[in-house]
Amino acid sequence: MRLIITNPNQVGQILRARRKARRVSQQQLAAKLDLSQNRLSEIESGVAPLTLERLITLANVLGLQLVLQDKAEESDSAAEW
């Protein structure tokens, strides 16, 4: 799976989808991360801020990795406003 994230709200949606795909409850994942279930719900909903450290930890626990790469070049017409 390769996803391009263009806004912060997508992160929570991706984490939630991955958690559900792995059939892990919020309670189970929160316990692994030493978080409350409510806090994890807020992270998945985009309500609570997510630090880079917490994002990397969540990704690792869910079997994901973060990759930064050069952005694909846009066509000339798309680059113009």
VOMARVEX-978258 format. One record per residue (C-alpha): residue number from 1; chain; x, y, z. Coordinates in nm, 4 decimals. Example, Ala and Ser with C-alpha at 12.3 -4.5 7.8 and 13.67 -1.06 7.14 Angstrom:
    nr   kette          X          Y          Z
     1       A     1.2300    -0.4500     0.7800
     2       A     1.3670    -0.1060     0.7140
This chain:
    nr   kette          X          Y          Z
     1       A     0.0000     0.0000     0.0000
     2       A     0.1349     0.3412    -0.0967
     3       A    -0.0545     0.6541     0.0038
     4       A     0.0275     1.0165    -0.0569
     5       A    -0.0746     1.2387     0.2322
     6       A    -0.1626     1.5934     0.1379
     7       A    -0.3287     1.7124     0.4594
     8       A    -0.3100     1.6259     0.8311
     9       A    -0.6641     1.4848     0.8520
    10       A    -0.5692     1.2001     0.6196
    11       A    -0.3227     1.0612     0.8741
    12       A    -0.5899     0.9709     1.1282
    13       A    -0.8104     0.8200     0.8584
    14       A    -0.5235     0.6039     0.7327
    15       A    -0.4304     0.4901     1.0830
    16       A    -0.7932     0.4010     1.1609
    17       A    -0.8332     0.2074     0.8354
    18       A    -0.5104     0.0154     0.8992
    19       A    -0.6104    -0.0655     1.2570
    20       A    -0.9467    -0.1971     1.1405
    21       A    -0.7873    -0.3955     0.8560
    22       A    -0.5673    -0.5671     1.1136
    23       A    -0.8770    -0.6321     1.3299
    24       A    -0.7365    -0.4456     1.6274
    25       A    -0.9711    -0.2538     1.8556
    26       A    -0.8962     0.0982     1.9719
    27       A    -0.8674    -0.0402     2.3243
    28       A    -0.6063    -0.2996     2.2198
    29       A    -0.3982    -0.0499     2.0233
    30       A    -0.4226     0.2155     2.2932
    31       A    -0.2964    -0.0350     2.5515
    32       A     0.0080    -0.1155     2.3334
    33       A     0.0830     0.2550     2.3062
    34       A     0.0120     0.3390     2.6712
    35       A    -0.2676     0.5753     2.5649
    36       A    -0.6286     0.6006     2.6678
    37       A    -0.8818     0.4700     2.4182
    38       A    -1.0335     0.8183     2.4113
    39       A    -0.7003     0.9759     2.3143
    40       A    -0.6516     0.7249     2.0323
    41       A    -1.0035     0.8024     1.9096
    42       A    -0.9160     1.1733     1.9053
    43       A    -0.5969     1.1028     1.7092
    44       A    -0.7853     0.8942     1.4530
    45       A    -1.0515     1.1647     1.4233
    46       A    -0.7930     1.4373     1.3695
    47       A    -0.9021     1.6212     1.6854
    48       A    -0.5860     1.5611     1.8902
    49       A    -0.2474     1.6745     1.7637
    50       A    -0.0074     1.3996     1.6631
    51       A     0.3648     1.4356     1.7252
    52       A     0.6114     1.2907     1.4784
    53       A     0.7352     1.0529     1.7472
    54       A     0.3830     0.9238     1.8148
    55       A     0.3131     0.8948     1.4409
    56       A     0.6234     0.6827     1.3876
    57       A     0.5330     0.4633     1.6862
    58       A     0.1765     0.4165     1.5626
    59       A     0.2975     0.3366     1.2124
    60       A     0.5431     0.0772     1.3429
    61       A     0.2842    -0.0921     1.5643
    62       A     0.0438    -0.1073     1.2689
    63       A     0.3095    -0.2479     1.0350
    64       A     0.3537     0.0718     0.8361
    65       A     0.6576     0.2837     0.7608
    66       A     0.6979     0.6506     0.6788
    67       A     0.8873     0.7406     0.3639
    68       A     0.9792     1.0895     0.2518
    69       A     1.0588     1.1307    -0.1139
    70       A     1.0842     1.3976    -0.3761
    71       A     0.7463     1.5290    -0.4811
    72       A     0.6374     1.4333    -0.8321
    73       A     0.6753     1.7221    -1.0704
    74       A     0.3554     1.8950    -1.1704
    75       A     0.2712     1.9876    -1.5279
    76       A     0.3264     2.3527    -1.6243
    77       A    -0.0445     2.4294    -1.6262
    78       A    -0.0943     2.2756    -1.2802
    79       A     0.1992     2.4710    -1.1415
    80       A     0.0388     2.7979    -1.2439
    81       A    -0.2277     2.9314    -1.0150
